[in-house]
């Protein structure tokens, strides 16, 4: 018989944070949701479908991790609402799969018992059985089944072991809801649950008496050491930035070569005219100037993936708790802020794990100041100009590190000021963080995640940036002037006139109208700046010169004010860098902030505040530098 | 003694939990009678409890009374 197309039942995956729900979800559905080795990777309900061995189609919901059904934070509330069928457009699930970490049943079973008490049919997925056995735990799944009255499936979801057995357990008719035998009148449910769990563990999950000194314990001895821990932390960060700068050089050279070859090929096919100019200067120059930075973005996401997946991220959060406390935040805010280095959008989403509402708002507010990967192309265009050097030296890595440090420090200062103004919390929230054991990175997931992000970047380059490049090219080409001089042609065009209008606003910052226009266009997305600069500063000798990145840099270095002074002095470049560190130039982030903070006022306030600060900071750098004689 | 006063590397047994956050601590596996080993002291502590490591703040550790495990 063929499989039925309708969904036969809805199954919810629930469990403590970092129990492996998303790994199991991916193994069941073959999909590619993000997994990490720390709590709070999943902050929203995700759904997918799979088929049982009997060909029935099942829908599966991946709920955010929670420690109990007494919801403490926003993501936990989502999980609780999903079980109760209170989510919009979502009925209560027909069956719940409780995912528990087999090496830590004492804790994970508490939630499982609460689910059974709800009266929902339940299957227990005894995950990470390999870790449990290695730690010397003797498990007896059959005993657990008979004691709990629900099917128990031992499994190792990360290796795909036990997935078939779990699907077997989900066949029709679905298991009945078990009765909560441990609840007795007169005894507090909390205490009754605890007593039952310690009996269960004594029966079916016996721990060896001696405390095992595991690899993770030894690694933590070094990585969380008051001195060496910090040395390792800083070295890891510096290594990440250095690699982004130097390893990416090779593939970037290939992209540049391919771009040059493509431009040469198109130029040889078409006669000198508007069409050739559109394709070579507008499309290839504009899009190429952005795609060039794909290797760096891939590396950044790759490194963050490895740090998350090995479990180092929570150690970093632990180390940073003291530093974050000075900013009025807790170590919990570190993970969202660190994710914002890759992209502010997942960073803002990850703030859902923060218990304190005020701390969460403040974290959302400052997250876009953590320099995201879209700023990298801009930095990488400007920094070599600033140092008069080619790419890949340690000096540039150091400057880049300083740029990130300035953004981060400003975010901390802003957080502290804002946190002070919002006043203390109504309820005290304490720092509590689970340190997962170190694990080998899950390469397949990291790879798929990186590819996904890379594809999103390329898609963006192929749609938004392509469209804007064509628009910018048209604005900088029409209306045409009769003059043969390139500079006069540009001045006559719509873009040139726009630049004249903008110049009074940006001149105090050390930019001319063209740079001002490029900055304005990058308010839709920062990386558009490179495309705009490539189009605005094209200088064509004899018509066959290619706008590669090195060329663009030479052209920028040669650009001058009408009176002959060089346009890009170290001071004006610094001012430009400072503008990009602070300005909030990303429309998708504004939309996500509005959704997560449930307030357009908060999002717009953030936009106006950050852009205002960017302008004033640039002004301060440029005018201050001039006063000091630079 | 409180968890803060216990020495690093000691095996301990939780005696009493008090204060507003004790519910949360119990959910995290810090129950009465459970065996705990203090791994790192300082501003935040790390304890090994039921096979996992848990970082908790000093203020929270003040609410955990322990005795040396026999």
Interface residues (C-beta under 8 A of the other chain):
Chain A: X67 X68 X70 X72 X101 X103 X104 X105 X106 X107 X110 X132 X135 X137 X190 X194 X198 X207 X211 X216 X217 X220 X224 X226 X314 X318 X321 X322 X331 X427 X428 X430 X431 X432 X433 X434 X435 X436 X437
Chain B: X11 X20 X21 X23 X24 X25 X26 X27 X28 X29 X31 X32 X33 X34 X37 X39 X40 X42 X43 X44 X46 X48 X49 X50 X51 X52 X53 X54 X55 X56 X57 X59 X60
